């Protein structure tokens, strides 16, 4: 087997950064995570001082699904 590997270059410019509430997989509660958007990736950290990327989403292949029962409403 020969794997197919694609090199996608991460932009050094930070488009957006800040805290985001994320629904943890296999859980029903929201967790606050620090997020940095460097096109084409969204990088997740535990806090703003965390040096280790905990999760990465490739935004060029991402699909957004909406669920009304998981929606959080702030007043």
N, C-alpha and C positions, 0 to 999 in steps of 0.2 A: 504494500500500500504506500502510495506517495501522497502526503497531505498537501492540501492547497492552502498556501499562506499568502495573505494579502497585507502589504505594508501600508498602513494609513498613517500619514504624518499628522501629529498633533500640533495645532497652532500654539505658539508660545504666548499669544495674547489672551488674557482672561476676558471673556465677554461679560460674564456675570458671576457673582459669588454671593453667598449668604446662606441663611438657615432655611430649611425646608422640612415640612412634616411628611414623613414617609410611612406608608403602611407596610410593616414588616411582613415578609412572606411566612405563611403558616401561623399568623397571629391576627388578633382583631384590634390591636391598639396601634396608635400612631407614635412614631419616634422622631425626635428632632435630630436632623443630620445637617452638617455643613456641606454645601454643594458648590463646586466650581465648574463653570462651563468654559471649556476650551474646545472650540470646534474641531472636529465633529464629535467630541466626547463630553459627557457629564460625569464628573468625578465626585464620589461620595467619601466623606471623612466623618469621624465621630465628633470632632470639634474643629474650630478654626486653627488650633495649634497642633493638630494631629498631622504627622509627617507621612503616614502610611495611607495609601488609597485603599478604602475598604470595599468599594464597588465601582464599576465603570459601566456606563451605558453608551453605546454608539448611536448617536442621534440620527445619523444618516440612514440607519436601517430600523429605527424605532417606530412602533405603531402605538397610538394612544387609544386606550379603551376607557369608556366612561361607565361608571356604575353609580346610580343615584343613591343606593343604600350605603355606600362607603364615603359619601360626601361629608365634609366638615364645613360647618357654617359658623362664621364669626360675626358677632353683632357689635 
